[in-house]
């Protein structure tokens, strides 16, 4: 079994990106090599990490210059839950843990690959935040 963790990023209330975490530790920061890249001067190069395990989802601020907020409260370390909103710089990162994914074999039914970087691919339709009425038809 694997834990599917989806991070939806908004800027000024507008959704700009969605990530499915595919690594045990994802780095968030202004560095283009970060797993979750946030291009804003209020974001440190390596601002924070999210550590995913079978039992928890842990956010750690990496001594960033401007700090990290979870649900409006400043924190250095916090266990995240489904629906929490992390504020880094001017970005909001909404945490979603939609379900546990069964892995019956040969990667069938998996939401993300067995190892690798954060995915920036389209989500399965069941998780896609885009309104179906606005989706382009071929």
C-alpha positions, 0 to 999 in steps of 0.5 A: 500500500502507498499513500497518495499525497497531492499538493495543489498550489495557489497564488492569489486564490488562483490554482497554478500547479498540482504535484503528486508527491512520489518521493519520501522527502520533497524539497520546497523552495525557490531553487529551480532544482527543488521538487516543488519550485516556488518562484517568489522572492519571499521563498527561500532557495530551500524553504521547507520539506515534506516527509511522507511515511506510512504513518505521517506527513511531516512539514519542516521549515528549513530555517527559512528567512520568512517562515512557514505558516500552517492554517495561519499559524507559524511553525518550524515543524508540523504534522500535516493532515488532509485539508491543511493549507501551508503558506510559503511566501505568497503561495498557498499549498493545499494538502490532500491525501485522497486515499490509500492506493493498493499496489497488487503487482506490476504497478497496477492501480498505482497513482505514482511510480515506485521511486523518482521525482515529484510528478508534474503530470496531469492527475487521474480524472478522479483527482483532477481539480479542473471543472469537467465543463471547462475541459477541452474536447478533441 
